[in-house]
């Protein structure tokens, strides 16, 4: 049986990427929270 997750860099970036996060207020909140926590990677 084929595995359900077929990795795609484009789709990953379009749904969880930095630019998408910055578009909405909630997304910016996520980025800021990750900055405050000191994350090495803020988004995919």
LINUR-V542577 format. One record per residue. N is the residue number from 0. PHI is phi in whole degrees, 0 to 359 (999 if undefined). OMEGA is omega in whole degrees, 0 to 359 (none if undefined). BURIAL is 1 if it has 9 or more other C-alpha atoms within 8 Angstrom, else 0. Layout:
BEGIN
n->N phi->PHI omega->OMEGA burial->BURIAL
n->N phi->PHI omega->OMEGA burial->BURIAL
END
This chain:
BEGIN
n->0 phi->999 omega->182 burial->0
n->1 phi->288 omega->178 burial->0
n->2 phi->289 omega->186 burial->0
n->3 phi->285 omega->181 burial->0
n->4 phi->268 omega->176 burial->0
n->5 phi->248 omega->185 burial->0
n->6 phi->303 omega->177 burial->0
n->7 phi->217 omega->182 burial->0
n->8 phi->299 omega->181 burial->0
n->9 phi->297 omega->182 burial->0
n->10 phi->295 omega->179 burial->0
n->11 phi->300 omega->181 burial->1
n->12 phi->292 omega->183 burial->1
n->13 phi->287 omega->180 burial->0
n->14 phi->256 omega->183 burial->0
n->15 phi->237 omega->184 burial->1
n->16 phi->289 omega->182 burial->1
n->17 phi->300 omega->182 burial->1
n->18 phi->298 omega->179 burial->0
n->19 phi->295 omega->179 burial->1
n->20 phi->297 omega->183 burial->1
n->21 phi->288 omega->181 burial->1
n->22 phi->294 omega->184 burial->0
n->23 phi->256 omega->181 burial->0
n->24 phi->296 omega->180 burial->0
n->25 phi->296 omega->179 burial->0
n->26 phi->296 omega->178 burial->1
n->27 phi->295 omega->178 burial->1
n->28 phi->297 omega->178 burial->0
n->29 phi->298 omega->180 burial->1
n->30 phi->301 omega->179 burial->1
n->31 phi->296 omega->178 burial->0
n->32 phi->297 omega->180 burial->0
n->33 phi->290 omega->176 burial->1
n->34 phi->295 omega->182 burial->1
n->35 phi->297 omega->180 burial->0
n->36 phi->285 omega->179 burial->0
n->37 phi->85 omega->180 burial->0
n->38 phi->294 omega->177 burial->0
n->39 phi->288 omega->179 burial->0
n->40 phi->248 omega->182 burial->0
n->41 phi->277 omega->178 burial->1
n->42 phi->217 omega->180 burial->0
n->43 phi->302 omega->none burial->0
END
